[in-house]
Amino acid sequence: MNEKLFQYIWQHLYFNVQHLKTASGQQVEIIFRGTLNTNQGPDFLNARVRIDETIWVGNIELHLEEKDWVRHGHQNDFLYQNVILHVVAGKLEEQPVTRIPTISLEGRIPKHLLARYSSLYKNPESIACKPLLNNLPSITFIQCLDRMLVEKWEHRFSYMQSLLKINRFHFEEAFWWMLAGNFGTPVNTQAFEMMARSIPFKILQSVRHDATILEALLMGQIGLLDQVFGDPYPAYLKTEYRFLKHKHQLKKGIFPVSFLRMRPANFPTIRLVQLASLMNKHERLFSEIKDCNSLNDLYGILSAQATGYWENHYHFGQPTLKKQKMLGKEMINNLLINTILPVLYGYGKINRIESMQLRAMDWLRMLPPENNAVTRLFIGTPFPNESAYDSQALIHLKKNYCNQKRCLKCAVGHKLLAAVNANYK
């Protein structure tokens, strides 16, 4: 038993509620268990209980042991002055530790419920509930993923709002920052986003019409032009960048990028050139995106490639066989899934355009599911993975619930515990 589980048991009344009595023998009836408090203070607020013939309205505090009331210093805390009932999991002390009516739930909580929770919490497997899932209805998994996807996008929305506060609600600029981070792929996400944020958007726009100058700006600002070059092309980029840096008084931070353990197509050099190509083609990229009516329109806008020098290079000064370096469909899908569609959803939410929010979710359902180490863990379970909508939800579920053993907050975990409680009442 831990405090989180005890709160969960009280919240859902997963115990024998009949003939409850305080240590002094007063009859206790739970009229309303209260609302779980996620801030400081008692565990449950605005509860209603009948103690003998009197109905009390106030807060309820839960502890594993009665002495925890004193150990936690509640007797001197004004936040606990309105506590009407103290509930403990273990035995009551021979001498009361507080004048507040106290009840014990010892022997009232189903042992099978405790055993089920223990098996989930202590299971070292990646998905602790995997062996128990086949007995649940399919709607449970669909509802769980719906909640996970909305929660994931709400987290992304909160981050977008934080960026908008920084730049005074300049959507094009905030979108550029997030898009640049996405181009960095997981390894270089932070470096790419910080590079983008280090370039004032008006300066980016002023050089946007010249793809080579734009490439020099991005390469230089992220630190890839800091070396001495014998190759004429990077030497030219370095000269152009020095001029831009001096002219616009650019402040360059430290944004180290990595080339390790990645395919050449994902090298930061290639991704930066593709990003520069995309920004070169579109003066107001986000405005064009939000006006699209179909996924095909989005694919058309997002076409970009590394040309010229980069057709036979992945690194400066290291020629390779000539090869087109188009922004592939897999990468475009990545951009749609992780940046473009969540930003469309957020834009619609801020501007109360429900149709845009629904469109973003519909388009996500039209994209193929991601196939990675996380989604493969759910193979063989009843969880669907038929689209990017599902795979994004599964990734959020694994990272924020399974990994952290938050079974009590998971819709599937709740169903598994509720089923045990129902079977052994």
Backbone torsions as a table, in degrees:
resi	resn	phi	psi	omega
1	MET	NA	135.3	171.2
2	ASN	-132.2	173.6	-173.8
3	GLU	-65.0	-37.8	179.3
4	LYS	-62.7	-44.1	179.0
5	LEU	-65.1	-40.7	-179.4
6	PHE	-63.6	-41.8	176.0
7	GLN	-60.9	-42.6	-179.7
8	TYR	-61.8	-44.1	-179.5
9	ILE	-62.8	-42.9	178.6
10	TRP	-67.4	-43.2	-177.1
11	GLN	-58.0	-37.8	-176.8
12	HIS	-103.6	6.7	179.1
13	LEU	53.6	44.7	179.1
14	TYR	-87.1	59.6	178.0
15	PHE	-159.7	168.2	178.5
16	ASN	-73.9	113.0	-175.1
17	VAL	-93.4	-0.1	-176.2
18	GLN	-81.4	140.9	171.5
19	HIS	56.3	42.9	175.6
20	LEU	-72.0	140.0	178.9
21	LYS	-138.3	147.5	174.8
22	THR	-78.5	174.4	179.3
23	ALA	-61.2	-27.4	-179.3
24	SER	-92.7	6.0	175.4
25	GLY	91.6	8.0	178.8
26	GLN	-74.3	140.2	177.5
27	GLN	-74.6	136.6	-178.7
28	VAL	-125.5	128.5	175.1
29	GLU	-123.1	128.6	179.4
30	ILE	-87.2	112.0	177.5
31	ILE	-87.4	-46.8	174.1
32	PHE	-143.2	126.1	-172.5
33	ARG	-71.0	-13.8	-177.8
34	GLY	98.0	173.9	-179.8
35	THR	-106.3	129.8	-179.2
36	LEU	-57.1	128.4	-179.5
37	ASN	-93.8	120.0	179.9
38	THR	-96.2	3.5	178.8
39	ASN	-112.7	-167.3	178.9
40	GLN	-68.2	153.4	177.2
41	GLY	112.7	-168.5	-177.7
42	PRO	-58.3	158.6	-174.7
43	ASP	-68.2	-38.9	-178.0
44	PHE	-130.2	136.6	-174.5
45	LEU	-110.4	152.4	172.0
46	ASN	57.2	41.8	177.4
47	ALA	-82.6	164.0	175.9
48	ARG	-133.6	123.3	177.9
49	VAL	-135.4	149.5	173.9
50	ARG	-102.5	122.9	176.1
51	ILE	-115.3	110.8	-168.0
52	ASP	56.5	-116.3	-176.8
53	GLU	-103.0	3.9	-175.0
54	THR	-108.9	132.6	175.2
55	ILE	-93.0	125.7	-179.7
56	TRP	-111.4	140.8	177.2
57	VAL	-121.2	125.3	-179.2
58	GLY	171.4	-149.6	-173.0
59	ASN	-108.2	159.8	-179.4
60	ILE	-126.5	135.0	178.5
61	GLU	-115.0	135.1	-179.7
62	LEU	-111.4	141.0	174.3
63	HIS	-142.4	152.4	175.1
64	LEU	-70.9	-36.9	177.5
65	GLU	-128.5	149.3	-177.4
66	GLU	-61.6	-35.3	-177.5
67	LYS	-67.1	-15.5	179.7
68	ASP	-61.1	-22.7	178.0
69	TRP	-59.3	-43.5	179.8
70	VAL	-79.1	-40.7	-179.7
71	ARG	-57.2	-35.8	-178.6
72	HIS	-88.6	-0.6	175.2
73	GLY	72.3	26.1	-177.2
74	HIS	-69.8	-23.9	-177.8
75	GLN	-64.2	-20.6	-179.2
76	ASN	-111.8	11.4	-174.6
77	ASP	-107.8	119.8	-176.7
78	PHE	-63.4	-22.0	-179.9
79	LEU	-65.6	-17.8	-176.1
80	TYR	-105.9	13.6	-178.2
81	GLN	-70.6	-22.7	-177.3
82	ASN	-103.3	22.7	176.5
83	VAL	-76.3	126.7	-177.9
84	ILE	-104.6	-14.5	-178.8
85	LEU	-152.5	133.3	176.7
86	HIS	-107.9	123.7	-176.6
87	VAL	-116.7	128.6	-179.2
88	VAL	-123.2	152.4	-179.5
89	ALA	-84.6	-33.1	-176.4
90	GLY	-95.2	-165.0	-179.3
91	LYS	-68.7	153.4	174.4
92	LEU	-79.5	147.3	177.9
93	GLU	-73.0	155.5	177.3
94	GLU	-64.3	-36.8	177.0
95	GLN	-112.8	122.9	-178.3
96	PRO	-57.0	142.9	179.7
97	VAL	-93.9	-11.3	178.8
98	THR	-150.0	157.5	177.5
99	ARG	-79.0	-10.3	-179.9
100	ILE	-69.7	134.9	177.6
101	PRO	-52.4	132.2	-175.3
102	THR	-127.3	134.6	175.5
103	ILE	-123.0	155.8	176.8
104	SER	-116.4	140.0	176.5
105	LEU	-101.7	14.9	179.4
106	GLU	-60.3	130.5	179.9
107	GLY	80.1	-1.5	-177.9
108	ARG	-103.1	-13.0	-179.0
109	ILE	-95.1	126.6	-178.2
110	PRO	-56.2	129.1	179.6
111	LYS	-63.2	-32.4	179.4
112	HIS	-65.2	-32.6	176.8
113	LEU	-65.9	-45.0	178.6
114	LEU	-63.8	-39.0	-179.8
115	ALA	-67.0	-41.3	179.5
116	ARG	-62.9	-44.6	179.4
117	TYR	-63.7	-42.4	-179.5
118	SER	-61.8	-39.3	-179.6
119	SER	-65.9	-35.1	177.7
120	LEU	-72.5	-45.4	-173.8
121	TYR	-68.8	-34.1	-175.6
122	LYS	-95.1	-8.2	-178.9
123	ASN	-67.2	120.9	-177.1
124	PRO	-78.4	-6.8	-178.0
125	GLU	-65.7	156.0	-177.3
126	SER	-60.5	-38.1	177.2
127	ILE	-121.6	97.1	-169.5
128	ALA	-62.3	-30.7	-174.6
129	CYS	-90.5	1.7	-171.9
130	LYS	-51.1	-43.8	-177.8
131	PRO	-69.8	-11.4	-172.9
132	LEU	-105.7	0.4	-167.5
133	LEU	-79.5	-25.0	-171.4
134	ASN	-66.9	-15.8	-179.1
135	ASN	-89.6	-2.5	-179.0
136	LEU	-93.0	149.8	178.1
137	PRO	-69.0	150.3	-176.0
138	SER	-61.8	-30.0	-178.6
139	ILE	-61.7	-27.8	179.1
140	THR	-59.9	-42.4	-176.7
141	PHE	-73.6	-36.5	177.8
142	ILE	-65.2	-46.0	179.6
143	GLN	-64.4	-37.6	178.0
144	CYS	-61.7	-46.4	-179.0
145	LEU	-68.0	-35.5	175.6
146	ASP	-58.0	-45.5	-179.8
147	ARG	-65.2	-41.7	-179.1
148	MET	-62.8	-42.1	-178.2
149	LEU	-66.0	-45.6	178.8
150	VAL	-62.3	-41.8	179.6
151	GLU	-63.0	-42.3	178.9
152	LYS	-62.1	-45.5	-179.2
153	TRP	-69.8	-31.4	176.0
154	GLU	-66.7	-36.4	174.8
155	HIS	-62.9	-43.6	178.7
156	ARG	-65.1	-37.3	178.1
157	PHE	-63.4	-41.4	178.5
158	SER	-62.3	-40.0	178.2
159	TYR	-66.2	-41.0	178.2
160	MET	-61.5	-40.1	178.2
161	GLN	-62.2	-38.4	179.0
162	SER	-64.3	-37.1	176.8
163	LEU	-68.2	-39.5	-179.8
164	LEU	-65.6	-32.1	176.5
165	LYS	-68.0	-34.1	179.6
166	ILE	-67.1	-42.5	-174.3
167	ASN	-105.3	20.5	175.6
168	ARG	58.6	47.0	173.3
169	PHE	59.9	44.7	172.1
170	HIS	-93.3	96.2	-173.4
171	PHE	-63.0	-41.0	-178.9
172	GLU	-60.3	-41.5	-178.7
173	GLU	-70.1	-44.6	178.8
174	ALA	-61.2	-39.3	178.0
175	PHE	-65.1	-40.4	177.8
176	TRP	-60.4	-42.7	178.8
177	TRP	-60.7	-48.4	-177.3
178	MET	-68.5	-39.0	178.8
179	LEU	-64.2	-43.2	178.6
180	ALA	-60.1	-43.0	177.8
181	GLY	-59.6	-41.0	179.0
182	ASN	-64.3	-36.8	177.6
183	PHE	-63.3	-24.0	-179.8
184	GLY	-71.9	-9.3	-173.6
185	THR	55.7	169.5	-172.1
186	PRO	-51.5	-38.3	-174.3
187	VAL	-67.2	-40.0	-173.4
188	ASN	-114.5	19.2	-178.2
189	THR	-55.3	-51.9	-175.8
190	GLN	-64.3	-42.1	-179.5
191	ALA	-62.3	-43.9	-179.1
192	PHE	-66.7	-42.1	-179.6
193	GLU	-67.4	-42.2	179.6
194	MET	-66.4	-34.4	173.7
195	MET	-60.0	-47.0	-179.1
196	ALA	-62.3	-40.4	-178.4
197	ARG	-72.3	-17.9	179.5
198	SER	-81.7	-8.3	-179.0
199	ILE	-108.4	111.7	176.3
200	PRO	-53.3	136.9	-172.9
201	PHE	-61.3	-33.2	-179.8
202	LYS	-67.1	-30.5	176.6
203	ILE	-72.1	-42.5	176.3
204	LEU	-56.4	-44.6	-179.1
205	GLN	-67.5	-32.0	-177.2
206	SER	-70.2	-24.3	-179.7
207	VAL	-109.8	2.0	-173.5
208	ARG	-58.4	-31.3	-173.0
209	HIS	-73.2	-14.9	178.0
210	ASP	-113.1	105.6	-173.8
211	ALA	-60.1	-37.5	-178.3
212	THR	-68.9	-43.0	178.3
213	ILE	-65.0	-39.3	177.7
214	LEU	-63.3	-40.4	176.8
215	GLU	-61.8	-42.8	178.3
216	ALA	-61.0	-40.4	-179.9
217	LEU	-62.6	-47.7	-178.1
218	LEU	-68.5	-45.5	180.0
219	MET	-61.7	-44.4	-177.7
220	GLY	-67.7	-42.2	-176.0
221	GLN	-69.3	-25.3	178.9
222	ILE	-90.5	-6.0	173.3
223	GLY	97.9	11.3	-178.3
224	LEU	-85.5	-1.6	179.0
225	LEU	-112.9	19.9	-175.7
226	ASP	-83.3	-4.1	-177.5
227	GLN	-98.6	173.9	176.0
228	VAL	-89.7	130.5	-176.2
229	PHE	-113.7	136.9	170.2
230	GLY	-94.4	-20.5	179.7
231	ASP	-76.8	128.4	-175.6
232	PRO	-59.7	-39.3	-173.8
233	TYR	-65.2	-55.1	177.9
234	PRO	-62.7	-30.0	176.3
235	ALA	-63.3	-39.0	177.2
236	TYR	-65.3	-44.5	178.3
237	LEU	-59.3	-40.2	-179.1
238	LYS	-64.1	-41.5	178.3
239	THR	-61.9	-45.3	-180.0
240	GLU	-64.0	-38.5	-179.6
241	TYR	-66.9	-41.4	178.4
242	ARG	-57.6	-40.5	179.0
243	PHE	-64.3	-46.3	-179.4
244	LEU	-63.6	-42.1	-179.0
245	LYS	-62.4	-42.1	179.2
246	HIS	-70.3	-44.6	-176.9
247	LYS	-62.0	-42.9	-174.4
248	HIS	-102.0	5.1	178.9
249	GLN	52.1	48.2	-177.9
250	LEU	-71.4	138.0	175.2
251	LYS	-102.7	118.1	-177.0
252	LYS	-99.3	125.3	176.4
253	GLY	-87.3	-166.0	177.3
254	ILE	-106.7	106.3	-178.0
255	PHE	-123.4	70.7	-177.1
256	PRO	-63.7	133.0	177.3
257	VAL	-109.0	155.7	-176.9
258	SER	-117.4	142.1	174.2
259	PHE	-109.9	-0.9	-171.5
260	LEU	-73.5	143.1	172.2
261	ARG	50.4	45.4	174.4
262	MET	-140.9	153.5	178.0
263	ARG	-66.6	146.5	179.6
264	PRO	-53.5	-33.7	179.7
265	ALA	-63.0	-20.9	179.4
266	ASN	-99.6	4.7	179.1
267	PHE	-55.6	141.7	-179.0
268	PRO	-57.4	-30.8	177.0
269	THR	-60.3	-49.1	-178.3
270	ILE	-66.1	-43.5	180.0
271	ARG	-64.3	-36.7	178.2
272	LEU	-66.7	-40.0	179.5
273	VAL	-66.7	-40.6	177.3
274	GLN	-65.1	-38.7	176.7
275	LEU	-63.8	-43.7	177.8
276	ALA	-62.0	-40.6	178.6
277	SER	-61.9	-41.2	180.0
278	LEU	-65.8	-45.6	-179.5
279	MET	-68.4	-30.8	178.0
280	ASN	-64.1	-34.2	-175.0
281	LYS	-82.4	-19.1	-171.6
282	HIS	-132.4	117.7	-179.3
283	GLU	-71.1	-42.5	178.6
284	ARG	-125.7	80.3	-170.7
285	LEU	-63.3	-46.8	-177.6
286	PHE	-65.8	-37.7	178.6
287	SER	-60.3	-40.8	178.0
288	GLU	-66.0	-39.8	-177.9
289	ILE	-65.5	-45.3	-176.1
290	LYS	-70.0	-16.3	177.9
291	ASP	-91.8	0.1	-179.7
292	CYS	-69.7	147.2	-179.6
293	ASN	-108.1	-5.7	-178.5
294	SER	-154.0	162.9	175.5
295	LEU	-63.8	-35.9	179.1
296	ASN	-60.4	-37.8	176.8
297	ASP	-61.8	-40.8	179.9
298	LEU	-65.1	-42.9	178.4
299	TYR	-59.5	-38.8	179.2
300	GLY	-64.7	-42.2	179.4
301	ILE	-65.5	-37.0	-172.2
302	LEU	-86.9	5.2	177.1
303	SER	-69.7	130.1	179.7
304	ALA	-158.6	156.4	177.1
305	GLN	-153.2	158.3	174.5
306	ALA	-89.1	118.5	-175.1
307	THR	-117.2	-175.8	176.8
308	GLY	61.9	-125.0	-178.3
309	TYR	-51.4	-35.7	-172.1
310	TRP	-81.3	-4.9	176.4
311	GLU	-67.6	-24.5	175.6
312	ASN	-130.8	33.5	174.5
313	HIS	-143.9	146.8	165.6
314	TYR	-115.5	-28.4	176.7
315	HIS	-121.7	157.5	171.0
316	PHE	-63.5	133.4	172.7
317	GLY	73.0	12.6	-179.5
318	GLN	-128.7	84.8	-176.9
319	PRO	-62.6	147.3	175.4
320	THR	-134.5	178.3	175.1
321	LEU	-63.2	144.7	-178.0
322	LYS	-65.1	131.7	-179.8
323	LYS	-155.0	135.6	176.2
324	GLN	-66.1	140.1	-178.9
325	LYS	-123.3	64.5	177.1
326	MET	-70.9	152.7	170.1
327	LEU	-71.8	107.2	-172.1
328	GLY	-71.8	165.6	-178.4
329	LYS	-62.9	-35.6	179.0
330	GLU	-62.5	-42.0	179.0
331	MET	-70.8	-38.2	177.4
332	ILE	-62.4	-42.2	176.3
333	ASN	-60.5	-39.1	177.2
334	ASN	-59.8	-44.6	178.9
335	LEU	-64.7	-41.1	178.6
336	LEU	-63.1	-45.8	-175.3
337	ILE	-68.2	-44.7	-169.4
338	ASN	-95.4	-19.0	-178.7
339	THR	-130.4	-57.7	-167.5
340	ILE	-65.0	-50.7	-178.4
341	LEU	-69.1	-42.0	174.4
342	PRO	-60.9	-35.7	178.7
343	VAL	-70.5	-38.5	174.8
344	LEU	-60.1	-43.0	176.9
345	TYR	-59.5	-46.6	-179.1
346	GLY	-65.4	-40.2	177.8
347	TYR	-62.2	-43.3	178.2
348	GLY	-63.4	-37.3	179.9
349	LYS	-67.5	-45.5	-179.1
350	ILE	-62.7	-40.6	-176.3
351	ASN	-95.9	8.4	177.0
352	ARG	56.2	44.6	176.4
353	ILE	-106.8	87.3	-175.3
354	GLU	-61.6	-34.6	-178.8
355	SER	-62.0	-33.5	178.9
356	MET	-71.5	-37.9	177.2
357	GLN	-63.4	-45.5	179.8
358	LEU	-65.7	-37.8	179.3
359	ARG	-62.6	-42.6	180.0
360	ALA	-60.6	-43.0	179.5
361	MET	-68.9	-39.0	178.2
362	ASP	-62.6	-42.1	179.9
363	TRP	-66.2	-35.6	177.7
364	LEU	-62.6	-37.9	178.2
365	ARG	-67.9	-20.3	-179.2
366	MET	-86.7	-12.3	-179.2
367	LEU	-86.8	148.5	-179.1
368	PRO	-67.1	152.6	179.4
369	PRO	-68.4	150.8	175.8
370	GLU	-76.6	142.3	178.2
371	ASN	-118.0	99.2	-178.9
372	ASN	-143.0	-176.7	-175.4
373	ALA	-59.9	-32.0	-179.2
374	VAL	-75.4	-51.2	-176.6
375	THR	-64.4	-30.2	179.4
376	ARG	-67.4	-21.9	177.2
377	LEU	-65.0	-24.1	-176.8
378	PHE	-92.3	1.2	175.0
379	ILE	-63.7	133.2	-178.5
380	GLY	91.8	-0.5	175.3
381	THR	-105.1	165.5	178.0
382	PRO	-73.9	-3.7	178.0
383	PHE	-65.6	126.6	176.4
384	PRO	-73.3	149.0	171.9
385	ASN	-143.4	69.7	-173.3
386	GLU	-104.7	-9.0	-179.0
387	SER	-155.0	173.5	177.4
388	ALA	-64.0	-27.3	175.1
389	TYR	-57.0	-48.8	-179.9
390	ASP	-67.1	-46.4	-175.0
391	SER	-65.5	-37.8	176.5
392	GLN	-63.6	-40.4	178.6
393	ALA	-65.8	-40.4	179.1
394	LEU	-64.0	-41.4	179.0
395	ILE	-61.9	-43.0	178.6
396	HIS	-65.2	-41.7	178.9
397	LEU	-60.2	-47.4	-178.1
398	LYS	-64.3	-46.4	-174.8
399	LYS	-71.0	-41.1	-170.4
400	ASN	-102.2	-9.4	-179.7
401	TYR	-125.5	-60.3	-177.6
402	CYS	-61.5	-47.1	-177.8
403	ASN	-63.4	-31.0	-176.6
404	GLN	-99.9	6.9	179.8
405	LYS	54.2	42.9	178.7
406	ARG	-92.9	50.3	-178.3
407	CYS	-60.3	-32.6	-177.5
408	LEU	-69.0	-22.3	-179.6
409	LYS	-99.3	-4.6	-177.2
410	CYS	-92.4	136.3	-179.4
411	ALA	-60.6	-37.5	179.1
412	VAL	-70.4	-45.5	177.3
413	GLY	-59.1	-40.9	178.7
414	HIS	-61.6	-42.7	179.4
415	LYS	-63.1	-39.9	-179.7
416	LEU	-64.5	-39.9	179.2
417	LEU	-74.1	-39.0	179.3
418	ALA	-63.6	-37.0	180.0
419	ALA	-63.5	-41.5	178.0
420	VAL	-63.4	-44.8	-179.4
421	ASN	-62.3	-40.7	180.0
422	ALA	-66.2	-36.6	-176.6
423	ASN	-73.9	-23.2	-174.3
424	TYR	-119.4	21.4	176.0
425	LYS	-69.5	NA	NA
